[in-house]
Amino acid sequence: MQAYVFLCLAFLSLTLNCANGFLGKNTFSLRPRVSMAVDSIEPPLRIGHGFDIHRLIEGTPLVIGGVKIPFHLGADAHSDGDAMYHSIVDAILGALTCEGDIGQLFPDNDPTWKGADSSIFMKEAYKRMDKRGYRIGNLDVTLILQTPKVKDIKQGMKDNIVQLLHTSENRVNIKARTHEKVDSIGESKSYACHVVVILEKNP
Ligand code: MG
């Protein structure tokens, strides 16, 4: 019985695939046909997500979105520890695909990047995006920091991002929130950032 069912399915599959070949691409097939050409076509939109987290320690500066923030704690990092820039870079690299991640491009065991200004990484991300023919569609940032409050310096962060990514103010949004005093972020032992970006093909 099982052999009979198998033979029937095999015959049906063979028939449909032959019909597909004769009648064109709109004909139903049990085996999906994947066009090799799709690999070389750049889609009009690409989406990417970036995330970063850094411990907060005494004796280092706190730099977020390129703005130096007066605070008694700063990021424990190989570079300047700007988690906002780092997550933006990873979001763009993710959207571009095949470009790796920030850790691959700028390894944290390479002395070149010791204390580096993270705008260098942003410039590289922009360069790669532009080379592939894309620009920022829009960029949505969620900064998670218990203290200090950043509502008065969000505009400065936004200005920096707009300039580094050669985009406009209405394409960048920065949201900031606390972590409700729970876990390491809520206890000001760390801070984190999420970014979602849509890239659009240059006209
Ligand atoms: Mg980082």
py3Dmol code that shows the C-alpha trace and the ligand (Angstrom):
import py3Dmol

protein = """\
ATOM      1  CA  MET A   1       0.000   0.000   0.000  1.00  0.00           C
ATOM      2  CA  GLN A   2       2.810   2.395   0.983  1.00  0.00           C
ATOM      3  CA  ALA A   3       4.682   1.606  -2.220  1.00  0.00           C
ATOM      4  CA  TYR A   4       1.525   2.317  -4.242  1.00  0.00           C
ATOM      5  CA  VAL A   5       1.044   5.743  -2.562  1.00  0.00           C
ATOM      6  CA  PHE A   6       4.712   6.589  -3.102  1.00  0.00           C
ATOM      7  CA  LEU A   7       4.499   5.704  -6.801  1.00  0.00           C
ATOM      8  CA  CYS A   8       1.341   7.813  -7.203  1.00  0.00           C
ATOM      9  CA  LEU A   9       3.001  10.853  -5.575  1.00  0.00           C
ATOM     10  CA  ALA A  10       6.150  10.419  -7.650  1.00  0.00           C
ATOM     11  CA  PHE A  11       4.057  10.231 -10.854  1.00  0.00           C
ATOM     12  CA  LEU A  12       2.055  13.332  -9.837  1.00  0.00           C
ATOM     13  CA  SER A  13       5.244  15.270  -9.061  1.00  0.00           C
ATOM     14  CA  LEU A  14       6.813  14.265 -12.402  1.00  0.00           C
ATOM     15  CA  THR A  15       3.681  15.264 -14.306  1.00  0.00           C
ATOM     16  CA  LEU A  16       3.368  18.675 -12.626  1.00  0.00           C
ATOM     17  CA  ASN A  17       7.040  19.482 -13.081  1.00  0.00           C
ATOM     18  CA  CYS A  18       6.878  18.560 -16.764  1.00  0.00           C
ATOM     19  CA  ALA A  19       3.764  20.726 -17.161  1.00  0.00           C
ATOM     20  CA  ASN A  20       5.597  23.540 -15.421  1.00  0.00           C
ATOM     21  CA  GLY A  21       8.365  23.286 -17.983  1.00  0.00           C
ATOM     22  CA  PHE A  22       5.942  23.334 -20.918  1.00  0.00           C
ATOM     23  CA  LEU A  23       3.473  25.933 -19.703  1.00  0.00           C
ATOM     24  CA  GLY A  24       5.699  28.510 -18.023  1.00  0.00           C
ATOM     25  CA  LYS A  25       6.467  29.896 -14.577  1.00  0.00           C
ATOM     26  CA  ASN A  26       2.891  30.427 -13.368  1.00  0.00           C
ATOM     27  CA  THR A  27       2.114  26.723 -13.362  1.00  0.00           C
ATOM     28  CA  PHE A  28       1.899  25.016  -9.958  1.00  0.00           C
ATOM     29  CA  SER A  29       4.881  22.857  -9.005  1.00  0.00           C
ATOM     30  CA  LEU A  30       5.421  20.612  -5.986  1.00  0.00           C
ATOM     31  CA  ARG A  31       9.087  21.608  -6.036  1.00  0.00           C
ATOM     32  CA  PRO A  32       9.570  25.390  -5.732  1.00  0.00           C
ATOM     33  CA  ARG A  33      11.857  26.784  -8.385  1.00  0.00           C
ATOM     34  CA  VAL A  34      14.400  29.293  -7.065  1.00  0.00           C
ATOM     35  CA  SER A  35      15.701  31.713  -9.616  1.00  0.00           C
ATOM     36  CA  MET A  36      19.458  32.101  -9.420  1.00  0.00           C
ATOM     37  CA  ALA A  37      18.999  35.657 -10.726  1.00  0.00           C
ATOM     38  CA  VAL A  38      17.407  36.790  -7.419  1.00  0.00           C
ATOM     39  CA  ASP A  39      20.827  36.566  -5.755  1.00  0.00           C
ATOM     40  CA  SER A  40      22.151  39.430  -7.847  1.00  0.00           C
ATOM     41  CA  ILE A  41      19.156  41.755  -7.422  1.00  0.00           C
ATOM     42  CA  GLU A  42      19.424  44.362  -4.652  1.00  0.00           C
ATOM     43  CA  PRO A  43      15.997  44.836  -3.007  1.00  0.00           C
ATOM     44  CA  PRO A  44      14.572  48.382  -2.793  1.00  0.00           C
ATOM     45  CA  LEU A  45      14.450  48.191   1.026  1.00  0.00           C
ATOM     46  CA  ARG A  46      16.620  46.445   3.589  1.00  0.00           C
ATOM     47  CA  ILE A  47      16.005  46.191   7.343  1.00  0.00           C
ATOM     48  CA  GLY A  48      18.595  45.733  10.068  1.00  0.00           C
ATOM     49  CA  HIS A  49      18.723  45.483  13.867  1.00  0.00           C
ATOM     50  CA  GLY A  50      21.610  46.375  16.141  1.00  0.00           C
ATOM     51  CA  PHE A  51      22.122  45.859  19.860  1.00  0.00           C
ATOM     52  CA  ASP A  52      24.965  46.739  22.211  1.00  0.00           C
ATOM     53  CA  ILE A  53      25.567  46.786  25.948  1.00  0.00           C
ATOM     54  CA  HIS A  54      28.497  48.058  28.015  1.00  0.00           C
ATOM     55  CA  ARG A  55      29.338  47.831  31.688  1.00  0.00           C
ATOM     56  CA  LEU A  56      29.524  51.151  33.517  1.00  0.00           C
ATOM     57  CA  ILE A  57      32.624  51.691  35.634  1.00  0.00           C
ATOM     58  CA  GLU A  58      34.434  54.478  37.470  1.00  0.00           C
ATOM     59  CA  GLY A  59      37.200  56.456  35.798  1.00  0.00           C
ATOM     60  CA  THR A  60      36.150  56.416  32.146  1.00  0.00           C
ATOM     61  CA  PRO A  61      34.122  58.932  30.154  1.00  0.00           C
ATOM     62  CA  LEU A  62      30.509  58.288  29.194  1.00  0.00           C
ATOM     63  CA  VAL A  63      30.049  58.948  25.476  1.00  0.00           C
ATOM     64  CA  ILE A  64      26.683  58.200  23.863  1.00  0.00           C
ATOM     65  CA  GLY A  65      25.710  59.227  20.356  1.00  0.00           C
ATOM     66  CA  GLY A  66      28.979  61.116  20.132  1.00  0.00           C
ATOM     67  CA  VAL A  67      28.054  63.321  23.113  1.00  0.00           C
ATOM     68  CA  LYS A  68      30.280  63.313  26.194  1.00  0.00           C
ATOM     69  CA  ILE A  69      27.925  63.153  29.184  1.00  0.00           C
ATOM     70  CA  PRO A  70      29.015  64.427  32.601  1.00  0.00           C
ATOM     71  CA  PHE A  71      28.639  61.395  34.891  1.00  0.00           C
ATOM     72  CA  HIS A  72      30.761  59.635  37.493  1.00  0.00           C
ATOM     73  CA  LEU A  73      30.591  56.361  35.508  1.00  0.00           C
ATOM     74  CA  GLY A  74      31.647  55.560  31.956  1.00  0.00           C
ATOM     75  CA  ALA A  75      31.672  52.603  29.574  1.00  0.00           C
ATOM     76  CA  ASP A  76      34.047  49.697  30.095  1.00  0.00           C
ATOM     77  CA  ALA A  77      35.149  49.160  26.495  1.00  0.00           C
ATOM     78  CA  HIS A  78      38.093  48.818  24.144  1.00  0.00           C
ATOM     79  CA  SER A  79      36.944  51.835  22.131  1.00  0.00           C
ATOM     80  CA  ASP A  80      35.108  54.839  23.583  1.00  0.00           C
ATOM     81  CA  GLY A  81      32.206  52.472  24.413  1.00  0.00           C
ATOM     82  CA  ASP A  82      29.528  54.399  22.518  1.00  0.00           C
ATOM     83  CA  ALA A  83      26.799  51.734  22.506  1.00  0.00           C
ATOM     84  CA  MET A  84      24.489  53.952  20.420  1.00  0.00           C
ATOM     85  CA  TYR A  85      26.975  54.272  17.575  1.00  0.00           C
ATOM     86  CA  HIS A  86      27.934  50.604  17.881  1.00  0.00           C
ATOM     87  CA  SER A  87      24.339  49.417  17.563  1.00  0.00           C
ATOM     88  CA  ILE A  88      23.714  51.753  14.622  1.00  0.00           C
ATOM     89  CA  VAL A  89      26.766  50.337  12.845  1.00  0.00           C
ATOM     90  CA  ASP A  90      25.610  46.758  13.471  1.00  0.00           C
ATOM     91  CA  ALA A  91      22.087  47.587  12.270  1.00  0.00           C
ATOM     92  CA  ILE A  92      23.445  48.989   9.000  1.00  0.00           C
ATOM     93  CA  LEU A  93      25.845  46.079   8.515  1.00  0.00           C
ATOM     94  CA  GLY A  94      23.012  43.657   9.259  1.00  0.00           C
ATOM     95  CA  ALA A  95      20.752  45.330   6.713  1.00  0.00           C
ATOM     96  CA  LEU A  96      23.467  45.171   4.066  1.00  0.00           C
ATOM     97  CA  THR A  97      24.123  41.457   4.796  1.00  0.00           C
ATOM     98  CA  CYS A  98      27.428  39.770   3.985  1.00  0.00           C
ATOM     99  CA  GLU A  99      29.236  42.675   5.668  1.00  0.00           C
ATOM    100  CA  GLY A 100      29.803  40.940   9.036  1.00  0.00           C
ATOM    101  CA  ASP A 101      29.485  42.860  12.294  1.00  0.00           C
ATOM    102  CA  ILE A 102      31.305  45.635  14.103  1.00  0.00           C
ATOM    103  CA  GLY A 103      33.430  43.151  16.062  1.00  0.00           C
ATOM    104  CA  GLN A 104      34.713  41.596  12.844  1.00  0.00           C
ATOM    105  CA  LEU A 105      35.515  44.937  11.233  1.00  0.00           C
ATOM    106  CA  PHE A 106      37.077  46.495  14.342  1.00  0.00           C
ATOM    107  CA  PRO A 107      38.271  43.666  16.645  1.00  0.00           C
ATOM    108  CA  ASP A 108      38.474  44.562  20.340  1.00  0.00           C
ATOM    109  CA  ASN A 109      41.917  42.917  20.560  1.00  0.00           C
ATOM    110  CA  ASP A 110      43.356  45.245  17.911  1.00  0.00           C
ATOM    111  CA  PRO A 111      45.340  48.053  19.576  1.00  0.00           C
ATOM    112  CA  THR A 112      44.394  50.325  16.648  1.00  0.00           C
ATOM    113  CA  TRP A 113      40.926  50.735  18.164  1.00  0.00           C
ATOM    114  CA  LYS A 114      42.036  51.269  21.779  1.00  0.00           C
ATOM    115  CA  GLY A 115      40.030  54.261  22.997  1.00  0.00           C
ATOM    116  CA  ALA A 116      38.882  54.933  19.425  1.00  0.00           C
ATOM    117  CA  ASP A 117      36.274  57.571  18.655  1.00  0.00           C
ATOM    118  CA  SER A 118      33.307  55.485  17.454  1.00  0.00           C
ATOM    119  CA  SER A 119      32.486  58.030  14.749  1.00  0.00           C
ATOM    120  CA  ILE A 120      35.197  56.164  12.789  1.00  0.00           C
ATOM    121  CA  PHE A 121      32.966  53.078  12.806  1.00  0.00           C
ATOM    122  CA  MET A 122      29.947  55.156  11.768  1.00  0.00           C
ATOM    123  CA  LYS A 123      31.879  56.598   8.827  1.00  0.00           C
ATOM    124  CA  GLU A 124      32.847  53.091   7.715  1.00  0.00           C
ATOM    125  CA  ALA A 125      29.239  51.905   7.958  1.00  0.00           C
ATOM    126  CA  TYR A 126      28.100  54.889   5.884  1.00  0.00           C
ATOM    127  CA  LYS A 127      30.812  54.215   3.309  1.00  0.00           C
ATOM    128  CA  ARG A 128      29.717  50.596   2.906  1.00  0.00           C
ATOM    129  CA  MET A 129      26.031  51.563   2.716  1.00  0.00           C
ATOM    130  CA  ASP A 130      26.720  54.235   0.097  1.00  0.00           C
ATOM    131  CA  LYS A 131      28.936  51.913  -1.944  1.00  0.00           C
ATOM    132  CA  ARG A 132      26.084  49.394  -2.127  1.00  0.00           C
ATOM    133  CA  GLY A 133      23.746  52.149  -3.370  1.00  0.00           C
ATOM    134  CA  TYR A 134      21.648  52.649  -0.225  1.00  0.00           C
ATOM    135  CA  ARG A 135      20.757  55.526   2.071  1.00  0.00           C
ATOM    136  CA  ILE A 136      18.950  55.743   5.407  1.00  0.00           C
ATOM    137  CA  GLY A 137      15.185  55.228   5.007  1.00  0.00           C
ATOM    138  CA  ASN A 138      14.685  55.787   8.691  1.00  0.00           C
ATOM    139  CA  LEU A 139      16.546  54.900  11.871  1.00  0.00           C
ATOM    140  CA  ASP A 140      14.892  54.230  15.227  1.00  0.00           C
ATOM    141  CA  VAL A 141      17.075  54.193  18.344  1.00  0.00           C
ATOM    142  CA  THR A 142      16.114  53.004  21.838  1.00  0.00           C
ATOM    143  CA  LEU A 143      18.646  53.946  24.496  1.00  0.00           C
ATOM    144  CA  ILE A 144      18.267  52.165  27.851  1.00  0.00           C
ATOM    145  CA  LEU A 145      20.033  54.035  30.626  1.00  0.00           C
ATOM    146  CA  GLN A 146      18.934  54.316  34.233  1.00  0.00           C
ATOM    147  CA  THR A 147      20.774  57.561  34.956  1.00  0.00           C
ATOM    148  CA  PRO A 148      21.541  60.293  34.052  1.00  0.00           C
ATOM    149  CA  LYS A 149      18.537  61.661  32.159  1.00  0.00           C
ATOM    150  CA  VAL A 150      19.390  62.436  28.546  1.00  0.00           C
ATOM    151  CA  LYS A 151      16.300  64.298  27.313  1.00  0.00           C
ATOM    152  CA  ASP A 152      18.256  67.553  27.046  1.00  0.00           C
ATOM    153  CA  ILE A 153      21.082  66.012  25.012  1.00  0.00           C
ATOM    154  CA  LYS A 154      19.109  63.784  22.663  1.00  0.00           C
ATOM    155  CA  GLN A 155      19.106  66.544  20.045  1.00  0.00           C
ATOM    156  CA  GLY A 156      22.917  66.657  20.112  1.00  0.00           C
ATOM    157  CA  MET A 157      23.053  62.873  19.588  1.00  0.00           C
ATOM    158  CA  LYS A 158      20.579  63.158  16.728  1.00  0.00           C
ATOM    159  CA  ASP A 159      22.559  65.962  15.065  1.00  0.00           C
ATOM    160  CA  ASN A 160      25.692  63.799  15.157  1.00  0.00           C
ATOM    161  CA  ILE A 161      23.922  60.783  13.639  1.00  0.00           C
ATOM    162  CA  VAL A 162      22.323  62.890  10.891  1.00  0.00           C
ATOM    163  CA  GLN A 163      25.699  64.343   9.972  1.00  0.00           C
ATOM    164  CA  LEU A 164      27.649  61.062  10.032  1.00  0.00           C
ATOM    165  CA  LEU A 165      25.060  59.152   7.985  1.00  0.00           C
ATOM    166  CA  HIS A 166      24.409  62.011   5.532  1.00  0.00           C
ATOM    167  CA  THR A 167      20.696  61.890   6.167  1.00  0.00           C
ATOM    168  CA  SER A 168      18.010  64.284   7.395  1.00  0.00           C
ATOM    169  CA  GLU A 169      16.556  64.944  10.817  1.00  0.00           C
ATOM    170  CA  ASN A 170      13.125  63.554   9.976  1.00  0.00           C
ATOM    171  CA  ARG A 171      14.674  60.136   9.292  1.00  0.00           C
ATOM    172  CA  VAL A 172      16.255  59.676  12.719  1.00  0.00           C
ATOM    173  CA  ASN A 173      14.489  59.141  16.032  1.00  0.00           C
ATOM    174  CA  ILE A 174      16.006  58.646  19.478  1.00  0.00           C
ATOM    175  CA  LYS A 175      13.973  57.240  22.332  1.00  0.00           C
ATOM    176  CA  ALA A 176      15.446  56.994  25.801  1.00  0.00           C
ATOM    177  CA  ARG A 177      14.117  55.046  28.752  1.00  0.00           C
ATOM    178  CA  THR A 178      15.204  53.662  32.095  1.00  0.00           C
ATOM    179  CA  HIS A 179      15.231  49.990  33.063  1.00  0.00           C
ATOM    180  CA  GLU A 180      12.887  50.532  36.005  1.00  0.00           C
ATOM    181  CA  LYS A 181      15.744  49.994  38.468  1.00  0.00           C
ATOM    182  CA  VAL A 182      15.912  46.257  37.736  1.00  0.00           C
ATOM    183  CA  ASP A 183      18.836  44.129  36.573  1.00  0.00           C
ATOM    184  CA  SER A 184      22.278  45.503  35.810  1.00  0.00           C
ATOM    185  CA  ILE A 185      21.003  48.374  33.634  1.00  0.00           C
ATOM    186  CA  GLY A 186      18.479  49.412  36.266  1.00  0.00           C
ATOM    187  CA  GLU A 187      21.236  49.377  38.885  1.00  0.00           C
ATOM    188  CA  SER A 188      23.477  51.589  36.669  1.00  0.00           C
ATOM    189  CA  LYS A 189      25.996  48.775  36.285  1.00  0.00           C
ATOM    190  CA  SER A 190      25.523  48.860  32.526  1.00  0.00           C
ATOM    191  CA  TYR A 191      23.642  50.595  29.725  1.00  0.00           C
ATOM    192  CA  ALA A 192      22.355  49.320  26.400  1.00  0.00           C
ATOM    193  CA  CYS A 193      20.949  50.367  23.064  1.00  0.00           C
ATOM    194  CA  HIS A 194      18.707  48.863  20.379  1.00  0.00           C
ATOM    195  CA  VAL A 195      18.497  50.174  16.820  1.00  0.00           C
ATOM    196  CA  VAL A 196      16.239  49.308  13.903  1.00  0.00           C
ATOM    197  CA  VAL A 197      17.097  50.737  10.505  1.00  0.00           C
ATOM    198  CA  ILE A 198      15.522  50.641   7.073  1.00  0.00           C
ATOM    199  CA  LEU A 199      17.812  51.325   4.161  1.00  0.00           C
ATOM    200  CA  GLU A 200      16.349  52.413   0.838  1.00  0.00           C
ATOM    201  CA  LYS A 201      17.924  52.226  -2.586  1.00  0.00           C
ATOM    202  CA  ASN A 202      19.289  55.538  -3.817  1.00  0.00           C
ATOM    203  CA  PRO A 203      17.048  56.982  -6.533  1.00  0.00           C
TER     204      PRO A 203
END
"""
ligand_1 = """\
1
MG
Mg 30.105 48.189 21.898
"""
view = py3Dmol.view(width=600, height=400)
view.addModel(protein, "pdb")
view.setStyle({"model": 0}, {"cartoon": {"style": "trace"}})
view.addModel(ligand_1, "xyz")
view.setStyle({"model": 1}, {"stick": {}})
view.zoomTo()
view.show()
